[in-house]
Amino acid sequence: MRVRFPPLPLTINNKTMQAKVKKNQAALNRAIKWLTKHNEHDTERNRIDSELGEDCKQWRAINRKCETSFDKYLEACDELPKYEVERIEKSELY
């Protein structure tokens, strides 16, 4: 039999975001994870844009990843109450 543990708060940059209601913690972690991935892809996209421009293959590939990760972030936010989404948007991650 598999034991399921409750999701732990996600720590990013030595900061922990704890959901106000415990049942929202997994969705909050998921949203933060996808937002962090989006931020990484966006940084890479900006670097490629400044070095090579928007017409290269690498930029199109990272742009697709950036769009996909933000779409997944929005899907994760759909599972959260409005006050949790606002907490994420007010954090340094957004």
C-alpha positions as CSV (number, residue, x, y, z in Angstrom):
1,M,0.0,0.0,0.0
2,R,1.3,3.4,-1.0
3,V,1.5,6.1,1.7
4,R,0.6,9.6,0.6
5,F,2.3,12.4,2.3
6,P,0.8,16.0,2.3
7,P,2.6,18.4,0.0
8,L,5.3,20.5,1.6
9,P,5.7,24.2,1.0
10,L,7.9,24.9,-2.0
11,T,11.1,26.8,-1.3
12,I,12.5,29.1,-4.0
13,N,15.5,31.3,-3.5
14,N,15.4,30.6,0.2
15,K,11.8,31.8,0.5
16,T,8.9,29.5,1.3
17,M,5.3,30.1,0.3
18,Q,2.9,28.4,2.5
19,A,-0.7,28.2,1.4
20,K,-3.2,29.8,3.7
21,V,-5.4,26.7,3.5
22,K,-3.6,23.4,3.6
23,K,-5.6,21.8,0.8
24,N,-4.3,24.4,-1.7
25,Q,-0.6,23.7,-1.1
26,A,-0.1,21.2,-4.0
27,A,-1.7,23.6,-6.5
28,L,0.3,26.5,-5.1
29,N,3.5,24.5,-5.4
30,R,2.5,23.6,-9.0
31,A,1.9,27.2,-9.9
32,I,5.2,28.4,-8.4
33,K,7.1,25.6,-10.2
34,W,5.7,26.6,-13.6
35,L,6.2,30.3,-12.9
36,T,9.8,29.7,-12.0
37,K,10.3,27.7,-15.2
38,H,8.6,30.5,-17.2
39,N,11.0,33.0,-15.6
40,E,14.0,30.9,-16.5
41,H,12.8,30.5,-20.1
42,D,12.0,34.2,-20.4
43,T,15.5,35.1,-19.2
44,E,17.0,32.7,-21.8
45,R,14.7,34.1,-24.5
46,N,15.8,37.7,-23.7
47,R,19.4,36.7,-23.9
48,I,19.0,35.0,-27.2
49,D,17.0,37.9,-28.5
50,S,19.8,40.4,-27.6
51,E,22.5,38.2,-29.1
52,L,20.9,36.6,-32.2
53,G,17.5,38.3,-32.7
54,E,14.0,36.9,-33.1
55,D,14.6,35.3,-36.5
56,C,16.8,32.4,-35.4
57,K,15.7,28.8,-34.6
58,Q,16.9,28.9,-31.0
59,W,14.7,31.9,-30.2
60,R,11.6,30.2,-31.7
61,A,12.3,27.1,-29.6
62,I,12.7,28.9,-26.3
63,N,9.7,31.2,-27.1
64,R,7.6,28.0,-27.5
65,K,8.9,26.7,-24.1
66,C,8.2,30.1,-22.6
67,E,4.6,30.2,-23.8
68,T,4.0,26.6,-22.8
69,S,5.3,27.1,-19.3
70,F,3.2,30.3,-18.8
71,D,0.1,28.4,-20.1
72,K,0.7,25.7,-17.5
73,Y,1.2,28.3,-14.8
74,L,-2.2,29.8,-15.7
75,E,-3.8,26.3,-15.6
76,A,-2.4,25.8,-12.1
77,C,-3.7,29.3,-11.1
78,D,-7.2,28.2,-12.2
79,E,-7.1,25.6,-9.4
80,L,-6.2,28.2,-6.8
81,P,-8.5,30.7,-5.0
82,K,-8.1,34.3,-6.0
83,Y,-6.3,35.3,-2.8
84,E,-3.6,32.7,-3.4
85,V,-3.0,33.9,-7.0
86,E,-2.7,37.4,-5.7
87,R,-0.1,36.3,-3.2
88,I,1.9,34.8,-6.0
89,E,1.6,37.9,-8.2
90,K,2.7,40.1,-5.3
91,S,5.8,37.9,-4.6
92,E,9.2,38.4,-6.1
93,L,8.6,35.5,-8.4
94,Y,6.1,37.2,-10.6
